């Protein structure tokens, strides 16, 4: 029983460390700046060479919205315990309560 308890405690400590490490990772800021600059240049060039009618404007708007949503989701994946999309910490907290920590 004692060896099992020590095993569980070691796994819990590893999980705590993993949670800490996942909170401290961030996306590369230069990569994000390059990505946004490239997409901005791309959309500006599409806007320059396309005729100005409602269909083109609507398609550019929808495309820009979908690319923005994709970038938002990529940034959200770097913060799993905070933000719009979250992973619940309640299972880890319940395990801590069972162990008495």
Residue frames as a rotation matrix with the C-alpha (Angstrom) as fourth column:
UNK 1
0.570 0.821 0.000 0.00
0.821 -0.570 0.000 0.00
0.000 0.000 -1.000 0.00
UNK 2
0.445 -0.473 -0.760 2.83
0.160 -0.793 0.587 2.37
-0.881 -0.383 -0.277 0.87
UNK 3
-0.644 -0.725 0.245 4.58
0.351 0.004 0.936 1.74
-0.679 0.689 0.252 -2.44
UNK 4
-0.162 0.681 0.714 1.33
0.971 -0.019 0.238 2.37
0.176 0.732 -0.658 -4.31
UNK 5
0.767 0.444 -0.464 0.81
0.562 -0.813 0.151 5.61
-0.310 -0.376 -0.873 -2.41
UNK 6
-0.007 -0.853 -0.521 4.36
0.070 -0.520 0.851 6.72
-0.998 -0.031 0.063 -3.23
UNK 7
-0.659 -0.177 0.731 3.80
0.690 0.246 0.681 5.80
-0.300 0.953 -0.040 -6.86
UNK 8
0.330 0.873 0.358 0.62
0.925 -0.375 0.062 7.88
0.188 0.311 -0.932 -7.00
UNK 9
0.664 -0.146 -0.734 2.38
0.304 -0.843 0.443 10.75
-0.683 -0.517 -0.515 -5.27
UNK 10
-0.466 -0.885 -0.016 5.20
0.267 -0.158 0.951 10.66
-0.844 0.439 0.309 -7.83
UNK 11
-0.442 0.389 0.808 2.67
0.891 0.088 0.445 10.69
0.102 0.917 -0.386 -10.69
UNK 12
0.654 0.731 -0.194 0.84
0.755 -0.648 0.103 13.60
-0.050 -0.213 -0.976 -9.08
UNK 13
0.260 -0.654 -0.710 4.07
0.162 -0.695 0.700 15.56
-0.952 -0.298 -0.075 -8.74
UNK 14
-0.732 -0.496 0.466 4.83
0.503 0.067 0.862 14.93
-0.459 0.866 0.200 -12.41
UNK 15
0.014 0.833 0.552 1.34
0.965 -0.155 0.209 16.13
0.260 0.530 -0.807 -13.32
UNK 16
0.698 0.172 -0.696 1.81
0.475 -0.837 0.270 19.29
-0.536 -0.519 -0.666 -11.25
UNK 17
-0.282 -0.899 -0.335 5.11
0.151 -0.387 0.910 19.96
-0.947 0.206 0.245 -13.02
UNK 18
-0.626 0.119 0.771 3.44
0.776 0.197 0.600 19.37
-0.081 0.973 -0.215 -16.39
UNK 19
0.510 0.859 0.044 0.67
0.858 -0.512 0.034 21.85
0.052 0.020 -0.998 -15.54
UNK 20
0.468 -0.421 -0.777 3.28
0.200 -0.806 0.557 24.42
-0.861 -0.416 -0.293 -14.51
UNK 21
-0.611 -0.776 0.155 5.29
0.283 -0.032 0.959 23.91
-0.739 0.629 0.239 -17.70
UNK 22
-0.316 0.567 0.761 2.22
0.943 0.101 0.317 24.17
0.102 0.817 -0.567 -19.89
UNK 23
0.717 0.586 -0.376 1.29
0.640 -0.768 0.024 27.48
-0.275 -0.258 -0.926 -18.33
UNK 24
0.271 -0.694 -0.667 4.72
0.010 -0.691 0.723 28.96
-0.962 -0.203 -0.180 -19.01
UNK 25
-0.511 -0.470 0.720 5.01
0.703 0.253 0.664 28.06
-0.494 0.846 0.202 -22.71
UNK 26
0.252 0.553 -0.794 4.28
-0.124 -0.795 -0.593 30.83
-0.960 0.248 -0.132 -25.17
UNK 27
0.744 0.048 0.666 4.17
0.635 0.257 -0.728 31.19
-0.206 0.965 0.160 -28.90
UNK 28
-0.362 -0.932 0.029 7.15
0.856 -0.320 0.405 32.71
-0.368 0.172 0.914 -30.65
UNK 29
0.330 0.491 -0.806 6.45
0.236 -0.870 -0.433 36.43
-0.914 -0.048 -0.404 -31.02
UNK 30
-0.510 -0.524 -0.682 8.66
-0.521 -0.443 0.730 36.86
-0.684 0.728 -0.047 -34.13
UNK 31
-0.920 0.217 0.325 6.80
0.375 0.723 0.580 33.99
-0.109 0.656 -0.747 -35.83
UNK 32
0.005 0.983 -0.184 3.46
0.856 -0.099 -0.507 35.57
-0.517 -0.155 -0.842 -34.96
UNK 33
0.120 -0.030 -0.992 4.58
-0.171 -0.985 0.009 38.97
-0.978 0.168 -0.124 -36.30
UNK 34
-0.841 -0.472 -0.265 5.83
-0.356 0.114 0.928 37.40
-0.408 0.874 -0.264 -39.54
UNK 35
-0.679 0.653 0.335 2.59
0.715 0.692 0.102 35.44
-0.166 0.309 -0.937 -39.96
UNK 36
0.274 0.822 -0.500 0.39
0.627 -0.546 -0.555 38.51
-0.730 -0.161 -0.665 -39.42
UNK 37
-0.149 -0.401 -0.904 2.58
-0.420 -0.802 0.425 40.64
-0.895 0.443 -0.049 -41.72
UNK 38
-0.967 -0.229 0.114 2.45
-0.019 0.510 0.860 38.01
-0.256 0.829 -0.497 -44.45
UNK 39
-0.352 0.913 0.207 -1.32
0.908 0.387 -0.163 37.65
-0.229 0.130 -0.965 -44.18
UNK 40
0.265 0.408 -0.874 -1.79
0.243 -0.905 -0.349 41.43
-0.933 -0.120 -0.339 -44.17
UNK 41
-0.542 -0.550 -0.636 0.32
-0.503 -0.394 0.769 41.77
-0.673 0.737 -0.063 -47.32
UNK 42
-0.909 0.229 0.348 -1.62
0.390 0.760 0.520 38.95
-0.145 0.609 -0.780 -48.95
UNK 43
0.016 0.996 -0.090 -5.01
0.901 -0.053 -0.430 40.50
-0.433 -0.074 -0.898 -48.23
UNK 44
0.115 -0.039 -0.993 -3.84
-0.132 -0.991 0.024 43.97
-0.985 0.128 -0.119 -49.31
UNK 45
-0.838 -0.468 -0.280 -2.64
-0.339 0.045 0.940 42.55
-0.427 0.883 -0.197 -52.64
UNK 46
-0.619 0.704 0.348 -5.96
0.777 0.613 0.142 40.75
-0.114 0.358 -0.927 -53.14
UNK 47
0.256 0.762 -0.594 -7.78
0.644 -0.593 -0.483 44.00
-0.720 -0.259 -0.643 -52.41
UNK 48
-0.245 -0.442 -0.863 -5.65
-0.308 -0.809 0.501 45.99
-0.919 0.389 0.062 -54.85
UNK 49
-0.928 -0.271 -0.256 -6.12
-0.323 0.245 0.914 43.71
-0.185 0.931 -0.315 -57.82
UNK 50
-0.592 0.786 0.179 -9.78
0.784 0.613 -0.096 42.75
-0.185 0.083 -0.979 -57.32
UNK 51
-0.527 0.491 0.694 -12.64
0.178 -0.734 0.655 44.85
0.831 0.469 0.299 -58.67
UNK 52
-0.982 0.156 0.103 -14.54
-0.151 -0.332 -0.931 46.76
-0.111 -0.930 0.350 -55.99
UNK 53
-0.228 0.961 -0.158 -17.92
-0.490 0.027 0.872 45.06
0.842 0.276 0.464 -55.88
UNK 54
0.315 0.485 0.816 -20.00
-0.937 0.019 0.350 43.54
0.154 -0.874 0.460 -53.09
UNK 55
0.958 0.063 -0.279 -19.04
-0.060 0.998 0.018 39.94
0.279 -0.001 0.960 -53.77
UNK 56
0.143 -0.986 -0.089 -15.31
0.319 0.131 -0.938 40.61
0.937 0.106 0.334 -53.62
UNK 57
-0.320 -0.231 0.919 -15.61
-0.658 -0.644 -0.391 42.70
0.682 -0.730 0.054 -50.46
UNK 58
0.610 0.626 0.485 -17.77
-0.789 0.423 0.446 40.06
0.074 -0.655 0.752 -48.76
UNK 59
0.855 -0.320 -0.408 -15.40
0.221 0.937 -0.271 37.23
0.469 0.142 0.872 -49.72
UNK 60
-0.176 -0.950 0.257 -12.36
0.074 -0.273 -0.959 39.18
0.982 -0.150 0.118 -48.49
UNK 61
-0.084 0.233 0.969 -14.17
-0.900 -0.435 0.027 39.93
0.428 -0.870 0.246 -45.23
UNK 62
0.882 0.454 0.124 -15.14
-0.466 0.808 0.360 36.29
0.063 -0.375 0.925 -44.69
UNK 63
0.552 -0.759 -0.346 -11.62
0.369 0.595 -0.714 35.13
0.748 0.266 0.608 -45.57
UNK 64
-0.348 -0.688 0.637 -10.05
-0.293 -0.566 -0.771 37.62
0.890 -0.455 -0.005 -43.17
UNK 65
0.270 0.543 0.795 -12.48
-0.941 -0.025 0.337 36.56
0.202 -0.839 0.504 -40.44
UNK 66
0.971 0.105 -0.215 -11.66
-0.083 0.991 0.108 32.87
0.224 -0.087 0.971 -40.90
UNK 67
0.144 -0.984 -0.102 -7.90
0.351 0.147 -0.925 33.51
0.925 0.097 0.367 -40.85
UNK 68
-0.296 -0.194 0.935 -8.29
-0.671 -0.655 -0.348 35.62
0.680 -0.730 0.064 -37.70
UNK 69
0.666 0.599 0.444 -10.29
-0.743 0.475 0.472 32.85
0.072 -0.644 0.762 -36.05
UNK 70
0.776 -0.448 -0.444 -7.60
0.280 0.876 -0.393 30.31
0.565 0.180 0.805 -36.99
UNK 71
-0.272 -0.902 0.336 -4.89
0.019 -0.354 -0.935 32.48
0.962 -0.248 0.114 -35.43
UNK 72
0.009 0.364 0.931 -7.03
-0.924 -0.353 0.147 32.91
0.383 -0.862 0.334 -32.30
UNK 73
0.929 0.367 -0.036 -7.44
-0.334 0.880 0.338 29.14
0.156 -0.302 0.941 -31.99
UNK 74
0.347 -0.887 -0.304 -3.70
0.393 0.432 -0.811 28.60
0.851 0.162 0.499 -32.42
UNK 75
-0.450 -0.510 0.733 -3.03
-0.393 -0.625 -0.675 31.10
0.802 -0.591 0.081 -29.64
UNK 76
0.385 0.680 0.624 -5.69
-0.891 0.099 0.442 29.48
0.239 -0.726 0.644 -27.44
UNK 77
0.826 -0.092 -0.556 -3.97
0.065 0.996 -0.068 26.09
0.560 0.021 0.828 -27.76
UNK 78
-0.231 -0.973 0.022 -0.92
0.175 -0.063 -0.983 27.53
0.957 -0.223 0.185 -26.03
UNK 79
-0.782 0.048 0.621 -2.96
-0.588 -0.386 -0.711 28.31
0.206 -0.921 0.330 -22.89
UNK 80
-0.533 0.606 -0.590 -5.07
0.153 0.755 0.638 25.21
0.832 0.250 -0.495 -22.10
UNK 81
-0.377 0.371 -0.849 -6.06
0.919 0.263 -0.293 26.30
0.115 -0.891 -0.440 -18.56
UNK 82
-0.280 0.332 -0.901 -7.16
0.265 -0.875 -0.405 29.86
-0.923 -0.352 0.157 -19.37
UNK 83
-0.933 -0.051 -0.357 -8.82
-0.295 -0.463 0.836 31.75
-0.208 0.885 0.417 -22.20
UNK 84
-0.180 0.928 -0.328 -11.93
-0.981 -0.146 0.124 30.97
0.067 0.344 0.937 -24.22
UNK 85
0.586 0.279 -0.760 -11.38
-0.335 0.938 0.086 27.21
0.737 0.204 0.644 -24.52
UNK 86
-0.068 -0.582 0.810 -10.34
-0.985 -0.092 -0.149 25.68
0.161 -0.808 -0.567 -21.20
UNK 87
-0.180 -0.035 -0.983 -9.39
0.078 0.996 -0.049 22.28
0.981 -0.086 -0.176 -19.86
UNK 88
0.740 0.556 0.379 -10.94
-0.334 -0.185 0.924 21.67
0.583 -0.811 0.049 -16.47
UNK 89
-0.429 -0.895 0.124 -8.59
-0.507 0.125 -0.853 21.42
0.747 -0.429 -0.508 -13.50
UNK 90
0.296 0.650 0.700 -11.25
-0.945 0.092 0.314 19.75
0.140 -0.754 0.642 -11.34
UNK 91
0.853 -0.008 -0.522 -9.97
0.008 1.000 -0.002 16.15
0.522 -0.002 0.853 -11.85
UNK 92
-0.171 -0.980 -0.098 -6.53
0.306 0.042 -0.951 17.18
0.937 -0.192 0.292 -10.62
UNK 93
-0.438 0.076 0.896 -8.05
-0.720 -0.626 -0.299 19.05
0.539 -0.776 0.329 -7.68
UNK 94
0.679 0.726 0.111 -10.21
-0.675 0.558 0.482 16.02
0.288 -0.402 0.869 -6.79
UNK 95
0.525 -0.578 -0.625 -7.12
0.351 0.816 -0.459 13.81
0.775 0.021 0.631 -6.80
UNK 96
-0.514 -0.732 0.447 -5.36
-0.083 -0.476 -0.875 16.26
0.854 -0.487 0.184 -4.50
UNK 97
0.000 0.607 0.795 -8.30
-0.942 -0.267 0.203 16.18
0.336 -0.749 0.572 -2.09
UNK 98
0.857 0.310 -0.411 -8.26
-0.222 0.943 0.248 12.37
0.465 -0.122 0.877 -2.07
UNK 99
0.148 -0.901 -0.407 -4.58
0.523 0.421 -0.741 12.40
0.839 -0.103 0.534 -1.16
UNK 100
0.668 0.225 -0.709 -5.10
0.743 -0.254 0.620 15.00
-0.040 -0.941 -0.337 1.55
UNK 101
-0.476 -0.879 0.032 -2.73
0.876 -0.471 0.100 17.66
-0.073 0.076 0.994 0.15
